[in-house]
Each structure stands twice: as structure tokens, then as C-alpha cells.
Amino acid sequence: MEIDRRRFLALAAALGLSPSAARAALPADGGPLYLTARKRGGRDEAVVLDGTGRDRLTIPMPARGHSFAIDASAQRAVVFGRQPGFFALGFSLEGGEPAPLPLPDDRHFFGHGAFVQGGRLLAATENDFEGGRGVLGLYDATPGGGYRRVGEFDSGGIGPHEVVLMPDGKTLCVANGGILTHPDYGKLELNLDTMRPSLAYIDAASGELLEKVELAPALHRLSIRHLALAADGAVWFGCQYMGPAADRPALVGRHRRGAALELFDGPAETLRNMRNYVGSVTVDAAGGIVATSSPVGGQVIYWDAASGKCLGVTALADGCGVAPAVQGGFLISSGLGAMIRVDAQGKERPVLPPSRDMSWDNHFRIVPA
Amino acid sequence: MARHLFMRAAAAALMLTAPIAVVAAQAALPADLGERLARDYARPAVAKMTDAAAALESALGGWCAKPDAAGAGRVGDAFKTLAHAWSGVEILRFGPLVQANRFERLAFWPDTRGVMPRQVQALIAAKDDALLKPGALAGRSVAVQGLPALEYVLYGEPDLLKQTGEPSFAYACGYATAVSANVATISRDLGEAWDAQGEFGRQFAKPQPGNDLYRSSQEVAAEAMKALSTGLQFARDVKIEPVLGDSPQAARPKRAAFWRSGLSMSLLAANLDALKAFYVAGGYPLPAGEEWMDASVRGELSSAAETLRAVPAPLDEALAGEEGRRLLVLASLTLKNAKAIVDENLAPALGVTIGFNALDGD
């Protein structure tokens, strides 16, 4: 697997990047740390921020990043390349040289992953693109394990996107988006006619498929992609609709083990303005409010986790990254460089102004305390 | 392999040139923008395809009964005309074309897993006459319903145009006729949807606040810019780059669309002619000082089409030779530049801003 490391380093060198460019994190100000990817001045970076949007650590990346697996107890994370992603980097939140994950030649990352087994193992959503099936790649995350690839599980569907560890600490929930892609054709959808998205629950120790739930056949083009856990243990999901724009399916839903999927559509105009697209899903610090962003529609919509009722909307052009603020409410970032804080009453305050040189990427993650 | 990986990473990065545009001057869009695009481009393009499919169906009908050389020539010509008509419709990948799986039914491609050849062969081997009845094909797999399947039967297996004596000829020819009829039906449905009386056509041509789909010329312009931009990206990232590879050894001629009939380059050039005509139909008003964009978009599209038409045949030899590769690389760069102008200059000048996440979300 050494070759993969060399490959990454060659790639990094070719792009003029150096892992040593990473700065050590400054002492925390007592608030939580956040993780996100961005494009700054034409360069792709992963970045550790504080709650005021200040950089604590930057990690250069060879291409655009997507999301993170976070192991808060060990103060470390892994950033994944955006699909079709051919790199993932493990790094310490305290700085130091990032460690590339050894990806096999016939797999690519989808951009999400999760630490399991108390941080001993990392599971990443991957594409077996010649086989046309989704897998969870498994990497040794023990100290000294070097993220050696130790195997894989079937993800229970095509195009696994986000994966989260359930509150029991033993079960993985995977959003199988249902879209067949091949890296030779980028993100082009190759099976729109036969898509079958699903939520799959997988035993993190054995890989056994414990439960799989699908949408009604009429909604087979509703790609389930992003996930978040509410305080009550329910899985909230956000979808992207691959059918005609004239259709207006609900894009946000909830699932509890053993039950059917529930979908929430909110007011008609709000739904229309989501433009059939949810880019990220997050739950607030107390776990009772769900935020779903639509960068295409330029808005973030809030939902009551108990009732599924739409609570309100924040407009932010190209806003996609959403993370819980410690005081309640959310931090929202945009592809146009802006960052704002929205409190629990929906009141907005600017954190960072828009900037032509800065694009905050899709996901914005808090490092749990 | 390491280089292969690098190429992939680089290609992925290229798609992400984020057009974060700040609008300097913005032109007022014509109120009839949608009407122009529908009337001057979409409706005639779809009508041409409907006629071409009906003509192929009729040519096949006569030839299947009496498979002579002259008839084979007529069938080949009719197929070529239909494929070129499709190149003009293919770029309208929104609205009616993405409803009811129409795009996939007309052109299930790229087919990375070889689904179409497998299913077509099985279907011909099974010789189910019920499948040849009007409308029957519409209920089957999308892979056996459209132009790639038709091309496969005519030019691949069983290579119908040359193998008229095979025992499977009658059934395969009947199947080709049924596919043509199916393509004609889908094209007619497309035409109805784009018509001024159709739900989509009405909203697109006359955007207004009460509409569900398009409420202003601004929203129509956004759709048109997206179609132009993704059309350019598709031509380059899907139709040229995977075929070209990063060396003559890495070239993959069989990844080209319609390689079996040898029409790949001519159809791709037709896609670019179509994008240009679609752009011109908009008659976009550009603010003073920004007129250069108009000349650039037209110029790059014409130049790329001309370059592709100059690629010597056959394609597999062109991909192995210096001149052929030079031309394809040139066309690819020209398209990249055209897309950059559309994303970073033209769209913003028309008040269409495309965000980093909104443009290419995940």
C-alpha cells in the first residue's frame, strides 16, 4: 500500500502542495472547533476553524474535498475527496503531517466516512465502479495502523453517499443515493431509469445488512444523500431529486428503525425554492431542530425534529455548509465566501463577509466536545 | 497507473473552475426569450427528429421485405439523418427530454457496463413477435429502445446492413423497424410538450408569476445557460476526454458515441452546431462593451466543430496518430474555453449567477 502514499505525494508535489504547509492549531478559545473544505485563491484546502470563522489549521488538498470523519476523543479527522474522490487524508486537529489513505485502484471515495469501534476502524463510502456497486471501505484507525485498508462491506445499494454511526455505537446508517456513476464520466448519472435509493443499516462489526428501507416506487429518482441524527435517535435525511423539475417531491425525511420512511414537504413555496436539491443536513446542539440547506435555491430551512413542521427559512446565496452553533442556532457558510450565524429565533448576524477569493464547500462540521 | 490517477484527479479538478461572478453590467432580457428559444430552436429540432425517425421506419419497412443493396444504402442514409437530428435534440437536456425517461429511452449512453449489447442480443435470440407490435417496445428496458440499440443492430451485431442472409435477419430487421417507430413516438411526445399548447412549452415560452416552472425570462435564461454550459461539458468530458486518453496507448475508440457507424466525430460536431444555434436563437442582448462574448461563443463553437470534422477517419487510427490526437486536443481545449466564457462571462452578463456549490453540488 506504500505505493498509494507515494502516489499522493507525487500528486501533491505536482500541484505544488506540501503537507508541511499545515500550521499547528492555536490553543482553542474554549469554544468548539469546526471543520470544512474550501477553495481559497484557487487552492483546495481542508480547514479547522473556531466559532468566529478564524483559521486554526489548514491542510492543502490535491483536489476538491467534501466531508469529514471525526474522532473527537483522539482530536483527529479524515477529510475525503469529493466524488469521484481519489484521496482521503487523515490528520490531527493539533497539526502535523497528514496521512493519505491507501485507496485501491478500482475504488473511489464518495466523500463521507465515519469512525467506528471506538475509533479503531474507519468506514468510508466508496464506489466499486467496475462492479457497479456501493461499498464501505474499512481502514485500520488504531494508533500505528496507518489507515491500512483491511476490507470492505457491501453498502446495501448503489452510490452510497453519507454514512453515520447510530447512537448505539454499533450500527452504521448509509444513505445509498441509488445513482450509478463511473469515474470516466465524472458524476454523470448512468442509471436514472432504474435508480433505487435506500437507507441501509449495517452492523459495524460484521457488515451484516440489518435493515434496508426504500422510498415508494414513484419516488425512485429521489436520491437519499445526506444524514443527521436528532437527539431522539431518529435519522434525518436530505434528498436530491433526479427527475423533471416540474415534479416537486418532498426532499426531507425522517426514519426510525423498524418504521417506514416519513417525508416532510413544508409550505409549497418553500419546497419550490429548494429546487429539488438538499446539499447538507445538520441538527442543532440540543438535537431538536434540523437544518437542511439548498445552495441551488439559496436557502436553509429549519424543521422541528419532533413534529416535522417547517420552522422557518434563512436566505443565503449559494449557502450549503451548516453546523450547529454552541449557543443554539446554526453557523452557515456559502460558496460565495460568506459565513453567518443564525440564532434559535432565526436572527442573523454576519460572521465573515462574502469574498471573491473564498468558496466554502458543501459541508461544515462541528467537532463534538 | 499513477499517471492515470493523476489524470483523473486533474480532470475532476478542471470541472470545478468556480464561476463566482460579480455582475458588473446586466442587460435587460427580452420578454420573448423563451418563445424565441422554443420557436426558433427547440420545436424545429424536435420536428426534424420526428420526421427522420418516420423516414427511417419507412425505409426499413421496405428493405426488410426486400433486402437489396440500394435499400441498405437508403437505410444507412436514413439512420445517419436521424442520428444527426438527435444531436440537435440531445442538448435540450431539461424539461420534456428528462421526463418519463425520454433521454435514456432515446439514447442509453454511456453504457459502462455493456447493458445494451447484452439485452439486444438476448432479445433477438428470443424472437418474441409480440415485442414488434406497435407500442410494445416502450414497456421494455430503456437500453433496447433507442438509437444506440438501432446502431448496434445495423452496424454491430448482427451488422444487419451487411448480413442480409443470416437466419436472424427477418426478426432483427423487424426489431430495428420497431425501434425506429418507438423513436418516432417519443419524438412526437417531445414535440407536443414543446408546443405552445403543451404545458411545458407554454410555461417556457411565456414565463409569468403564476407559473409553477418558469416565472420570468430570468429563470428561462438560467435554464438556457445551464443547458449551454452542461452541453459543452458533456461534449468535452464525456465524449472527447475518455476516448482520447492521455496517450495513444490509452485511447479508447470504443468509448466514442456511435463508433460502430463511424459517425462519432460528425455527430459530435453536430452537437456543437446545435449548441451554437441554440445560443443564437436566444438573441441575448449584451451590455455595451461586452459584445466580445457573443463573437467568442460563436467563434469557439464553430472552430471546435470544424476541428472535429477534420479528424481523419477511421477514428481508431486517428486516435493512434499525431494529427488526429492534435485535433482532438485542440477541440477539447476550445470547448473548455467556450465553457469558461459561458460560465464566467456570458451567464453573469445576463444576470445568471452560478454558485460554487449550486453549480456542481454533491
Interface residues (C-beta under 8 A of the other chain):
Chain A: I3 R6 R7 A10 L11 A14 K39 D44 P62 A63 R64 H66 G81 R82 Q83 P84 F86 F87 D105 G111 F129 G132 H182 P183 D184 Y185 G186 K187 L188 L190 L192 D193 R225 Q240 G243 P244 A245 A246 R248 R272 Y277 G279 P295 V296 G298 A317 D318 G319 C320 S334 G335 L336 G337 R356 S359 W360 D361 N362
Chain B: M1 A2 L5 F6 R8 A9 A11 A12 A13 M15 L16 A18 I20 V22 F94 G95 V98 Q99 N101 F103 E104 R105 F108 P110 D111 T112 R113 V142 E199 F200 D212 L213 F234 D237 V238 P242 R255 T353 G355 F356 N357 A358 D360 G361 D362
